[in-house]
Amino acid sequence: VNGYRHVVVGVAGHAGTARTLAWAMAESVATDAQLVVVHALDAAHHVDRPGSLRLLETVDRSAAGAVAAARRRRGDASVRIVIVADSAGELLVREAGPEDLLVIGGPPRAGWWVRSGTTSQVMTMARCPVIVVSERWELPVHISSRPPAEWMRPKIAPAKPEEP
Amino acid sequence: MGAQRIVVGVDGTEGGRRALNWALREASNRGGSVRAVMSWRWDTASPTQSTESIQSEAERVLRDEIASQRAAVPGEADVSVAAEVVEGRAADVLVRAARDADLLVLGSHGHNRMLRTVLGSTAQEVVESARCPVVVIPSSAR
């Protein structure tokens, strides 16, 4: 059975990230694995609190909203945040162990030129299966670009008013 | 995530076997189906071989690979597996086969400094062209 200890996902603060994160979140729910959200900053940044939701809000507001919703529903331990000033490829490879699943976005396109440096590095060096989610992929109905619906529901349903 | 249509590239190598094994496990676990695809090309075949013999040899290899990996996966009886041998460039064949798939699975060929060479230009090209998520199974994966 393809069960995983962690689903490690790389986010980068651009539009394609939401698609990658949605896929990873759905997979972490399906396999009951902890979700690890990884964002690499360039070396000029000094990171005081590398795993804080507040820092994620400053670098990727959309991802931070999804993580907050996931934690409300599944508990704080269900999602771990890693924000480090490092090369994105090296950071992702380091964070994902042999028992994990690594989810990354497809190589970004600039006109006809495909810049595949990080994608190639991760696919070649990873110790676990790597899922590359293309930006051209259409989200199926069972995966929303927002967090899975069950994460958005309140933990305790409001009591129904009694019948008169 | 519901029943998945999984296309997997099989090429007779260890990487292809790992990819097929992963695809069968995923389909068994999620209730999906697997379409195992092998490609061949004129320029890699022996000049003495006929089209029919290349095709039938590839079909035999693919059948054997499926049988051996099915034996290794618990619950394989529930997994529907289709086999397909197609003439053409591997990347083109796989991208076309995965047009309506939920996942496309490939094996990589190990670690090396020469990333593109070792990952395989096929895997690289598939990742850049496929419309569905692509799973790359590294040499060290379970």
Interface residues (C-beta under 8 A of the other chain):
Chain A: V1 N2 W23 A26 E27 A30 P98 E99 G106 P107 V114 S116 T119 S120 Q121 M123 T124 M125 A126 R127 C128 P129 V130 I131 V132 V133 S134 R136 W137 E138 P140 H142 I143
Chain B: M1 G2 W22 R25 E26 S28 N29 R30 P74 D102 L103 S108 H111 N112 L115 R116 V118 L119 A123 Q124 V127 E128 A130 R131 C132 P133 V134 V135 V136 I137 P138 S140 A141 R142
